[in-house]
Amino acid sequence: MDDKYVIAFNSSPRKEKGFTAMVLERFMAGAASEGAETETVYLAGKKIADCLGCTWCWFKTPGMCRHKDDVPALHEKMLSADVIIHASPLYICNMNGIMKRFLDRIMPLAEPYQEYHDGVCTHPHEQNPEIRHVLVSTCGFPGLRNFDPLVLAAERMAEVGGGHLHAAVLFPSSVLLARDPCPAEEQLDYVFRAGREVVGEGISEETVRGYSRPYVEPQAYVDELNELFRVLRENALRKS
Ligand SMILES: Cc1cc2nc3c(=O)[nH]c(=O)nc-3n(C[C@H](O)[C@H](O)[C@H](O)COP(=O)(O)O)c2cc1C
C-alpha cells in the first residue's frame, strides 16, 4: 500500500529530542518503509490558542473558529490522513496540556447535534470513520497501568469523532530508552513493525504483545532511579 498518508502530532515540549519522539520515529520509519507518506508535526512549535468555549464554530460561523492560528491548517492534514498518531508524554497521568489544548480545538470539525448510544454521546463528525487512530506515549514510571487514564481518554476521543482507537504504543520507564545499549531494543523493533502494519492489514495482536513486553524489573528500576535522584537533590541543595 503506497498511497497512505500518516500524520503524527507529537506534543512533547522536548520535541524531536524527547523520549516520545524516539518511539514515534520507529513507528513512522516502519510506515515509510511500506511506501506511506509520513509527516510529524511538533505541536509545541505551533500557534494553538485556547478554545474560548464561545461555540461560534457551531452557531455563528459554522465550521470556523474565531481564532486565527495554526490549527485550521493542522485540521486539514488530519482530514486527509489515513492514520493519525496522537503522541504525548504522560503528564500527571494523562496527555500533556499542549495536546489537550490542540484537541479542545476539534469542535469546528464536529456538528453540534448529539447522538446517544450505549450510555455515551457522540457528535456527527467530518472525519472518515475508517481513519486509524494510534496513541503513542512514554512515561517515567515503570508499568503499563500508569497509562490507563490516557488510554481511556484516547479511546473516548476517537469514539466521539466517529472512529476507534486502533492501537496504543506505550513505553514506561522512559529514561531507559536513552541508555546504550537500550534494553527496549527488541520492543522498539516491534514498534517499527507496527508502523509497517498500520498502513496495511492493521497492527496485529502479536505485534502489540511484542512491543508491550516489559524490559525492566519495576522495583529494581525504582531503586536505581531513587538513588540517582537522591544524589541530584543533595548536589542541588549543596549549591543553593
Ligand atoms: C510535568 C510532568 C508530569 C509528569 N507526570 C508523569 C506521570 O504522571 N507519570 C509518569 O510515569 N511520568 C510522568 N512524567 C514523566 C514523563 O512522562 C516522561 O519523562 C516522558 O517520557 C517524557 O517524554 P518526552 O521526553 O517525549 O517529553 C512527567 C513529566 C513531567 C515533566
The ligand as a Gaussian input file, in Angstrom:
#p B3LYP/6-31G(d) Opt

LIG

0 1
 C        5.033000      17.801000      34.330000
 C        5.386000      16.344000      34.196000
 C        4.488000      15.405000      34.657000
 C        4.782000      14.040000      34.533000
 N        3.872000      13.129000      35.009000
 C        4.155000      11.811000      34.919000
 C        3.222000      10.841000      35.419000
 O        2.146000      11.155000      35.926000
 N        3.563000       9.534000      35.350000
 C        4.755000       9.129000      34.795000
 O        5.006000       7.927000      34.759000
 N        5.640000      10.019000      34.275000
 C        5.367000      11.342000      34.325000
 N        6.253000      12.266000      33.816000
 C        7.462000      11.792000      33.080000
 C        7.254000      11.830000      31.562000
 O        6.054000      11.190000      31.203000
 C        8.398000      11.105000      30.839000
 O        9.632000      11.657000      31.185000
 C        8.188000      11.129000      29.337000
 O        8.940000      10.079000      28.764000
 C        8.620000      12.446000      28.706000
 O        8.510000      12.366000      27.302000
 P        9.263000      13.402000      26.345000
 O       10.727000      13.254000      26.599000
 O        8.865000      12.996000      24.968000
 O        8.750000      14.758000      26.705000
 C        6.003000      13.633000      33.927000
 C        6.899000      14.600000      33.458000
 C        6.601000      15.949000      33.601000
 C        7.587000      16.975000      33.101000

